[in-house]
Amino acid sequence: MTDELKIALIQSDIHWENTEANLGMFEEKIWKLESRPDLIILPEMFTTGFSMKAAELAEVAHTKTFRWMKQQAAQTKAVIMGSYILREGESFYNRLYVVYPDGASQYYDKKHLFGLAGENVGYTAGTERLIVEVNGWKLMPLICYDLRFPAWARSRSTENSLYEYDALVYVANWPEPRIHAWNTLLAARAIENIAYCMGVNRIGTDGVGAQYVGHSAVYNFKGEVMAFSEKEENLTATLSALDLQSFRERFPFQQDADRFSFE
């Protein structure tokens, strides 16, 4: 892995259920980045907001938004990450794509669907975790409500390492009334997994009246804040492989972790 990983988090309001407007807006924000990041992260459902109109708004794979992400990745030479509404057959997914500058891609379907908003009725839950590599760094991308379920994000020992990944990435539309939980759980995921943890949230008010106050943030492996914002802006941070490795060697808590697996 490279010594450093430069990341950019795009914290923004979202035009309600308007894909074209959002793609144009996020393209402008990406090109306003002052430095060249290795990874650019967009919020959950960044093309529509957190809408339950899946049948009306869904795209099929590798069409408009996917092509836009490929274009942004190629032009910026950065990996682009964000979720939007996908249709496969008769099923709809809150799908996060990871798109690389060379056009390669991987995806993760949201596992934990938010029942209070009816997401579990209109969407199909994912069943597989995903770990991707960016410049040799191993990252696990997850989506919003997944943050409340630590077992799903738990780093597990592999054949060659005590750690499956180096950083957790959460994309979200996390509303203001529960923002304390967002702040607390992001830090907790970092501490318990001895990994960097970052979350990208939106701001503004959506089409059903939910209010968002941002709090996008990057936490280090000790749960300390490296970047944080409550306003519409691009956040940047640089992760250090040396700092992470040194802390893991000094405090190898993962050696004592519970062993388990999902069936």
Secondary structure, DSSP 8 states (H G I E B T S, - for coil): --SEEEEEEEE----TT-HHHHHHHHHHHHHT-SS--SEEE--TTTTT-S-S-HHHH-EETTSHHHHHHHHHHHHHTSEEEEEEEEEETTEEEEEEEEE-TTS-EEEEE-SS--GGGTHHHHS--------EEETTEEEEEEEGGGGG-HHHH-----SS-S-S-SEEEEE----GGGHHHHHHHHHHHHHHHTSEEEEE--EEE-TTS-EEE--EEEE-TTS-EEEEESSSEEEEEEEEHHHHHHHHHH--GGGG-------
